[in-house]
Amino acid sequence: TEAWRESHFKDIITKVANIELYYKAIQFYLDFKPMLLNDLLLVLAPRLDHTRTVTFFTKVNHLQLVKPYLRSVQNLNNKAVNEALNGLLIDEEDYNALKTSIDAFDNFDNIGLAQRLEKHELIEFRRIAAYLYKGNNRWSQSVALCK
């Protein structure tokens, strides 16, 4: 660890033209410096393909580890980012944050999320499902969930 300097690496990696090296750096950090991974992702965020990044972390089953990164790039309203973050919020059973995310960022599969939520054991998630159905003019499904 004496020879590795995080700040130097982050300064240099942002000047690299080959985007593929970004993903190798992400893999390196995942393997050897997982607690610093979000710092790297935030530095690389302006040039990363966020859909590819979400797909990578979903494949390696470490999406929860990069939740701060997902929150920081959610303002771009990327579908993959929104769906990944919404999925994490459902897993954490954080219905307030999910409702806020749904209201603020609309680029996701509304009906798919509603179908996933309508069978959830917590009533707040079923309310969100009814809200999503209502927003998509599926009144019968919305009313059925409210009964």
C-alpha positions, 0 to 999 in steps of 0.5 A: 500500500505504500506504493499505491496513491489513490489521488495520483491514480484518480488524477491520471485515470481521468486523462486516459483516452481509452474508456476500456481502461476505466472498466479495468480500473473499476474491476481492480478497485472491486478486487483490491480496494472495494471501500474506495470504489465509489470515489473512483466511480464519482471521478469517472462518472462524466465519461462512463456509460452508466448502463454498462456500469450498472450491468457490470455490477449486477453481473458481479452481484455488487450493486449494493456496494455502488449505491452512492454512485447510483444516487449521484448519477440518478439526476441523468435519468438513465433507465438502467440507473433508475431501475437498479436504484429502485430495485435496491430501495425495494430490497431495503424496504425504503418506501419513502425513498422509492416514492421520491425516486419515482416522482423525481425520475420517470425513466423506468418501466412503470408497469413492470415496477408496479407489477413487482410491487403489487405482490409486496408484503408491505402495504406501502409498496402496494400503495406505490403500485396503485399510484403507478397504475393510476399514473398509467391510466390503469384505473381498474388495477389501481382500484383493485389494489386499493381494496 
